């Protein structure tokens, strides 16, 4: 191991003893490998906050406070359960006092408004200061509670090893008797060394700068790797320098070579390596099962086979981990089952005909699997209303094998929803439409994973979303161009579905506007969409707001005459939306500023987020010595971790399945429409010359022609 190209020898152990923090749980002298085999199988996923804040999430004050909890005497050992009980009591008391003080402050405020006494006026500023202090204390205790609640992570940290032992992690297959191997190894890890000090912060955590793939995997076993955010950041970004198979092989090899030794000598470094391997494996399965294991049957089979044959027989934790994997697989299958909407029992029941939510979901996804060409009239004359019904009904573009009769499955009002055209949209309020569009957007956003936004150039995602529509097809997208992942690394392509959905909504907005047959209706619909977009970004649904903006910025839509007669206050919303777009593009973490993202639900623009990640991916990933830049990977992990942060706080609007089903149908109806062809069929989209002025021009032309012949 090296720090700024300087080899760190055995003298580093002296420094470790100086900065070593007391363990959260004292390991009993006769403890064995059964420590992970807890009665309650806790989550081991560090979470998005670990990747976003890193070591700064839990400061030195939190560490010191947790250390003092649950100890009546200085000689008494630390116990997590005792810490939790004491913390809950303190938090309950402080919260109760804070609420009482707020009520007292409100009463004083009312008295001050009625009777402006000098005593009350002098008391209010002091009470405000006390409220601020009490609020800060409650927030601090909440943060400590999060730290203590990470029970499984705290157990995982007790198996962390010092930096001088990391070579033993790498060579555990070759060293069967030594706990620590010599440190005269090539540069596996490079640390930042400001001011000729090893530790660059108050917590005594060294800043990792770069490392080889083997060194970065070995650093997972380092002390505080969970708490400082390294494990979660690694799980998001390891695909840039190793495949899923290589990472799994590394973990299973560590377990296989240390399992027997750990059972015999639980206090050795091999016991720590073995136990930490289990926790890392569990964290990986918890957070990345859907993108790494569910899509790679060989990887999943290798893991199950190893646990069944080698681990489950010796360690009860293996059985629990195997059960956990099976449950994760069942949840994944259930999710796919729900998304496809293929429940035949509900299709046959009467309730399915009354509640259209699941059935419309099925229709939308069935249509999305195929590309349907829109057959527009090639004649010079306008298309009649009867022809428009025949060409643009939803039933005409649905996959024929799905249903024998479309109208038999739906009520009459929804079987001909497209006959109503945009009139039904104008009947609903802006708040109703924005809420239901937000719920529809939330449904697709909550299925994505932070890793989906990595390496998007290889999927064909470029600066213009138009290219995505052409790239998305039933065939696999070529990964030969600009692939930043290793060639054998399997990448999930859900981001393309997310962007295709965004493009469909933008096309739907433009199509609804250009198909309006009166200028009054067109102005009304333009105003409606502008107000919906404003309502969406006000409630932090930036995805739908930007999708509507893209539809309104369509070249055909921007040239419509309706913009000239649009009310000035409504037209100003367009500039607001453009300002919001500039704000979103200005900073990759702009939505994480302040505390609003913690208290208010948020849906980011998938395309803008993908562009931010692409910008971070620009440039080399390796140093001149071949080590991978961990600072670059850490920044990427920090940006994509906000996906999980936003998913933690969902919208709680009441769903209107009737309106949602109609919106789904309209979006599906226009998703592949040619806006220019639709606009050409509607005379409302053209600037009309007044009849008197037009006849006067004809008369003037005839006079000039007559004069030329005289």
N, C-alpha and C positions, 0 to 999 in steps of 0.2 A: 504494500500500500504506500502511496506517496501523497504528500501534501506540497503542492507547488513544486513538483519534480524533486522533492526532498524525501528520502526514504524515512519512514517512521519505524523505528526498531522497538526493542522490548522496553526501552525507557518510557515509552508512551503509557505503560501500565501505571507509572507513578502519577501521571497526570489524571488518568482515569480514576484513581483512588481519591484525588482531590475533588473532582467534579461529580463523583458518584452520588446519586440521590438514593434515599432509602426506598426499597421496594414497596409497592402498594400492598402487597400481601407477603407476609413472611412464610417462606416455604418450610414446612415441617421437616424435621430431620429424617423422618422415615417415609416421606412422601414418595410416591411412585408415579409411573406414567399415567395413572388414572386421574391425574389432576384435570385434564381436559374433559374427562368423562363425568361431567357434572350432572346432578339430578335434573336441572333445567337447561336445555340446550339453547343458550343465548345467541343472539345475532353477533357476528364477528365482523360485520361490515363497518368500517370507520365512518362512512358517510361522506356526503359532498362537502361538508364544512371542513373535514380533515384535508381534502384536496385543495379547497379554496383558500383557507386561512393558514394551513400548514402548522408550524410550531407556534405561530402567534395566536392561534385560537384559544389555547389555554395558557395564560401567562404565568409568570412566576408566582403571582399572588394566589392564583387558583391552586397551583402545585403545593404551596406552603399551607394554604388553608385546608386542603384535603388531607395533608399529612398530619395536621393537628386534630382532625375529626376522629371521633370514636376512641379516644385515648383518655382515660381518667387519670392514669399515672404515666410518667415518662418512660417507665420500664415496660409498660403494657404493649403487647403486640397490636399491630394495626389490623382491623377487621372490616371488610367491605360492608357487611350487613349492619354493623354498629355505626359505621359512617353514614349509611343511608337513613337509619332511624333518627340519628341526631340531626342530620341535615333537614329531613322532612319536618321535624319539630320546629327548628329554627325558621324555616321558610314559611311554615304555617303562621307562626307568631308574627313575623315581620310583615307578611301579607295582610294579616288581620289589622295590625296597627296602621298600615298604610291606607287601608280602606276607611278605617275610622277617622284618620286625619283628613282624608279627602272629603268625607261627609261634613266634618267640622268646618273645614275651609269653605265649603259651599254654603253652610248656614251663615258663617260670618260675612260672606260675600253678599248674601241677600240682605242681611242687616245693614251692611254698609251702603247698599243702594237705597234702603228706606230711610236710614238715619245716619247722616254723615258725621259720625262721632270721631274725634281725634284718636281715641284709644283703639278703635277697630282699625282705623287706617294704619296705625303703627304696627298692629299685630299682623296684618296681612302679608307684608314683605317677609317678616320672619317666618311665618308659616309656609310661605312659598319655598323658602330656602330649606326648611325641614322636609317638605314634601319631595324636593329634588334629591336630598340625601337619602331619604327612605326609598325612593324609586331606584336609585343607583344601587342600594344595598340589596333590594329584592332582585334586581337584574343580575347582580353578582352571584347571589345564591342560586338563581336559575342556571347560570353558567356552571357553577360548581355541581349542581344536580345533573347536568348533562355529562359532566366528567365522571361522576360516580356511577351514573346509570350505564356507562359503557363498561359493564362488568366483565364481559368476555374479553374486551380489548385490554382491560387491566390485567386479566389473567394471562393474556398473550404476551404482555410486556414483561412479565416476570421471567419469561424464557428468552429474552433478548441477551445477546452476547456483546462483549466489548469489541472495539475495532481491531485489537490485536488478535482476537480469536477468529475473525472473519476468514483468514486463510484456511482454518480448520473446517469451515463450512464448505469451501471449494474442494478440499482434499479429504473429505470425510470418507470417500470410497477407498482412498489409499492409506489413510492413517487409522488403524484399528486400535491402537494402544495409546497414542499421544492425544492429549486434550488440545494442545496448541502446537502448531507446526511453525517452523522458522518463517520469518517475515521477509526474507530476501526474495520477494517475488517481483515480477514485472509490474508496471503501473496499472493496477486494476481499478483504482479509484483516485480521483484528484480532488482535493479540497481547496476551498478558498481560504487564504491565510492573511487577513488584513492585520497590519500592525505587528507582524511577527507573533501572533497569538493563534492558538488552535481554536479557541471558542470565540465566536463573533457575536454572541448575544448573551443576555443575562441568564438564560436557561442552560448555558453550557453546551449548546448544540452546534456542532461544526457545520458549515455550509458546504454541502456536496456540490462540486462543480461539474464533474464529468466522470465517466467510467466505461470500461469495456462491458459488453453484454453479460459476461460472467461476473464481473465485479458488481454491476448493478443488481443482479439477481442475488448475489451474496449479501448485499447491503440490506435486503429485506429482513435479515436475521439480526441486524444491529439493534442495540438498545434504543428505545423510544422511536423506532421506525414507524409504529402504528400511530403514536400520539403526535409525532411531528408531521404526519400527513404523507410520508414517503410511500407507504404501502398502497394507499388509495391512488396516489398519483402514478405509481408504477402500473397498477392494474388498468389504468386508462391508456397508458402510452407505450407499454412494452412491445406492441406489435410493430413499432418502428425499427426495432433491432433484434427481435427474435420471434419465432412463430409460437403458436399455442402449443404445438407438440413439443418444441424444445423447452418451453417453460414447464410443462407438465413433467417431462422427463427429468428435469433438474430437481423438482420437488420430490418426485417419487424415488429418485436415486438417493436423496438425502434421508428419506424415511427408511428406505430399505437397508441402508448401510449403518444406520444408528439405532434401529428399533431394538435389536437384541441387547446392545450395550446399554441403552437407556433403561431397559427393564432391570438390568442387573445393578447398575450404578446410577441412580436417579439424580445425583448431585453433580455429575460430570457435565462437560460442555456438550457431549453427545446427547444427553437427555434434553438439554436446551434446544439443540438443533432439531431433534426429532419432534418435540412438542411444538416449537415455532413453525415447523413445516406443516403440521396439521392445521394450525390457525390460519396460515397464509392460504392454504388450499381451501379452507372453509370460506374465507373472505372472497376468494376468487369465484367460487361456485355461487355464493350469495349474490354478488353484484353483476357477474358477467355470464351467468348460465345461458341466458337467452341468445347471446351473440357469439359465444365461444363453444359451448357444449351442445346446445339444441340444434345448431346448424352443422355440427361436425360429429357424426355418429361414431366414427373411428376413435376420436378423442374421448368421447363419453364412454365407449366400451372399454378402452384402455384403463380409464380411471376406475370404473366399476370392477373390472376384473382384478386389478391390483388390490383394491380394498377387500374384496371378497376372499381372495386367495392368501394374502399375506398379512393384512392388518386386522381384519375382523376376528381372526383366531387368537391373536395375542392381546388385542386392545379393544375394550368395549367402545371406545370413541369411534373406531372404524365402523361399527354397526350403526351408530347414530349418524355418522356422516353419510353412509350409504342410504339410510332412510331419508336423510335430508335431500340427497340428490334425487331420489325417487319422487319425493313431494314436489321438488322444483320442476321435474319433468311433467308431473301431473298438472301443475299450475300452468305451465307453458301450453300443454295440450288444451286445457280448458279455455285459455285465452284465445287460442287459434279457433277453437270451436265456437266461441262466442262471437269472434270477429267475422267468421264466415256466415253465421246466421243460418246454419243448415239443420236446425232442429225440426225434423219432419213432424214430430208430434204437435208442435205449435202451429205448423203450417196447416195441418188438417183440422185443428180445433177452431171453434168459433171466436175465441178470444184473440187469435192472431189476426182475424179479419177486422176486429174492432180496434185493436192496438197495432198500429202499422210500423212501430219503431223497428222491431227485429226484421220484419220482412223487407222494409225499405233499405235496411242496412245490407241485406243479402243482395238486393237488386243493384245497389250502388257498387258493390265490390265485384259482382258478376260482370257488370258493364265495364269496369275499370280493367278487366283482364283482356279485353279485346278493343281494337281500334275500329271505329265505324266511320266510314266516309259519308259525308253529308252530300246528298244528291240535290243540288240546287238547279233550278230551272235555267236552261240556257237560252230561252226565248227572250226577245226584246221587250215584250209586254210585261206588265206587272203580274205577279202571281195572285190568283184569286184566293178568297178566304178558304174555299173548299180544298184547293191545292195545298195551301199552307197547312191545313189540318192533316192532310195525307202525308206531307213531307216531314213535318216537325213534331208529330206526336211521339210521346215516350215509347209507346208500344211498338212503334216502327223501328226503333233502334235497340230494343232489348234482345238478348240472345234468345232465339226461337226455342231451343230445347228446354228452357226453364219452365215455361208454363204453356198449357194448352190454350188458355184464354186469359188474357191480362185483365179484362174487366170482371171476370169471375172471382179473381183473387182480391180485388180492391173495391171499396164502395164507389158509387158513381161519381161522387164529388172529387175523388182523387184519381179515378181512372182517366178523367179528362182535365187534369190540373193544368196541362199546357194550353187548353183552350182558353182558359182565363187570362193567359199571358201575364203581363206584369201587374194587372189590376189587383190581384190578391196581395201583392207586396205593399201596395199603397194603403190597403185597408188596415194593416197592422201598424202599431206605433213603432217609433224608432227604438225605444227601450226593449220592446218585445223581440224585434228582429236582431238587435245587437246581442241580447242575452242568448238567444238560441244559436246564433252563428258562433258565439263564443263557446258554447257547450259542444258544438260540432267540431270546432277547432281543437278544443281541449281533448276530445276523444282521440284524435290522431296524434296530438303532441305527447300525450302520456304513454304512448306505445314506443317512443323513441328512447334511445340510450345515448349517453355522452359520446361513446365511441363511434356512433353513427356519423358524427360530424367530422371525423378525422379522415384524412386522405381522400377528400371529396373530388380532387382533380382527376384521380384515377377513375372515378365514376362518370366523368364527363361534365361535372358541374363547373360552369364558367361564369364570367361576369354578367352574362345575360341569361335569364331563366328560360328564354325561348329555346336555347340549345338543349335544355333538359327534356322538353317534350319529345324531341326527336331521338334523344338517347334512350328514353324509357321504352322498352318493348319486351316481348316475351322472351327474346333471346338474351343471353348473358352479355353484359357490357364488357368490352375489352378493357383489361387492366394493364396493358402494355405501356400506355403513355402516362408519364408522370406518376408512376406508382411508388409511393414512399414507403409502403409496407414491404416486408420481404415477399418474394415471389410466391412462396408456398403458404403464405398467411391468408386464411379465409376471411373475407370481409363481407359483412351484412350490408345490403343495399337499401335499407329502409329509408334512407335520406331521399332517395329518388322518388319514392312514393309520397313522401312529405312535400317535396317541391312540386310534384305533379298535381297534388291536391291543391296547392296554392295557386298554380297556374289555372286550374279548372275554375276556381272561384273568381279569379281575375277575368277570365273569358266570359263567365256567366254574367258578371256585372256589366261588361261592355255589351254583351248580346242583349240583355234585358233593355238597355237604353236604346240601342239602334233599332230594335223591333217595335218601339212605341209608334202608334199610328197617328198620334196627334201631338202637336208641339206642347200643348198644355200638360199632357200626360208625361211627356219627355222631361219637361222642366220639373214636374213633381217627382219623378223618379230620380233625376239627378240630385235634387235637394235631399231626397230620402237617403240615398247612398252616401252623400257627403256627411249628413248628420249621423248615420250609422257608423261611419268610419271615425268620426269625432268621439262618439260615445264609446267605441271600442278602445281607442287609445287612452281615453280618460279612465277607463277601468283596467288599463294596462294589458289589454289584448292587442299587442302591437302586430301580431301576425295577421289577423283579419284586417286591421286598419291598413297595413301596407299592401295587402292583396286587393282591397277595394281601390286604393290609390293607383295601383298598377293598371287596374281595369279602366279607371277614369283617365289615365294618361295614355291610353291607346290612341294611336294616331288618328283613327277614324272618329273616335269619340270626341277628341279635343277640337275637331273641326265642325262639330255640330252647331247649327244656328241657335240652339236652346241656351248655350252659354251666355249669349248676349242679353237674354231676357231673364236670366237667373237673378234673384235678389242679391244685392251687394253683400249682405251679411252672410248669406249662405256661400257665395262665391269665395269669400275670404277663408273659408274652411280649407279650401284647396291649398292655400299658402301655408296654413297651419300643418297640414299633413306633410307637405314637403319639408317643413322645418323639423317635424318629428323624424322624418326619414334621415335628414342630415344628422340629427342628434344620435340616432341609432348607429349610424355608420361612423361616427366620430371616435367612439371608444368601445372596445370589445367588452368592457365591464361597466358600461354606463348604467345598465339596469340593476346592478348590484350596489349602487351607491346609496348611502343612507340606510334607513331601516324599513322603507316602504315594501321592499320585496319580501320581508319577513311577515308583514301583517296584511299585505294585499296580494291576491293571486296575480300571476304574471304569465303571459305566453309570448315568448320572443319571436321575432321573424326568423324562420329557419334559414332562409337564404342569406340574410345579413349575418347571422351567426356563422354560417359556413364560410362566408367570405372573410370574416375576421380570423377564423382558424387557418384558412389558406394563406393569409398574410403572415401569420406566425410560422407557418410551415416553410415560408420562403427562405432560401439560404441553406447552407450546409448543416447537417446534423452531427458531423464528426469533427474532431480537432485534428491537428497535424499528426498526432501520435496514434490516431485511430479510435480514440475514446469518444463516446457519444456525449454530446452536450446535455447534461442533465438540467441545467438552467433553462434551456430552450424547451425541453420536454415538460418541465414543471410548469412553465407559463402556459403551455397548451392545455395541460391537465386542469389548470386553474380556470381557464376560459370555458372549457366544456363542462366543468363541474356545475356551472350555474343551471344547466338543464335539470339536474336532480333537485337543486334548490327551488326552482319554480314548480316542479312537479309535486313537491311536498305540500304546497298550499293551493288546493284546487278551488275552482269556482263552485258556489253552492246555489246557483240559480235553479228555480223549479223548471224542470224540462217540460216543454210543450211538444209532445210527440206529433201532434197533428201538423204544427208549423214546421217542425224539423223534417218530417217526411216530405212535405211540399218543397222545402228548400233543397233537400237531397235530390229530388226529381228534377228540379229546375237546373241545378248544377250539373247533374249527369246529362241532362238534355242538351246543354250547350257546351259541354266540356271540350269538344273537338270542332266547334263551329268556326266557320270562316267569317270573321267580323265584316270584312270588306264586302263579301257577297251578300250577307244579311242586310248591310246598310244600303247597298245598291238597289235592293228590292223595295225600299221604303222612301217615298218622296218627302217625308218629313225631315229626312236627314240632309236635304239640299236647301240652299238659300233660294227662296222663292222671290220672283220679280212680280211686283203688283200688277194686276190686270190692266189698269188704265195706262200705267207707264209702259207696259209691254205693247199695248195696241198703238200707243202714240209712236213708239219706236218703229213699228211696222209701217205706219202711215208715212213717217218721215223717210223711211227707206224707199217706199214706193214713189214718193215725190222726187227723190234724187234720181231714181232709175228713170222716171218719166222725163226728167229734165235732160238726161243724157241723150235720149232719142230724139229730142226736138231740135 
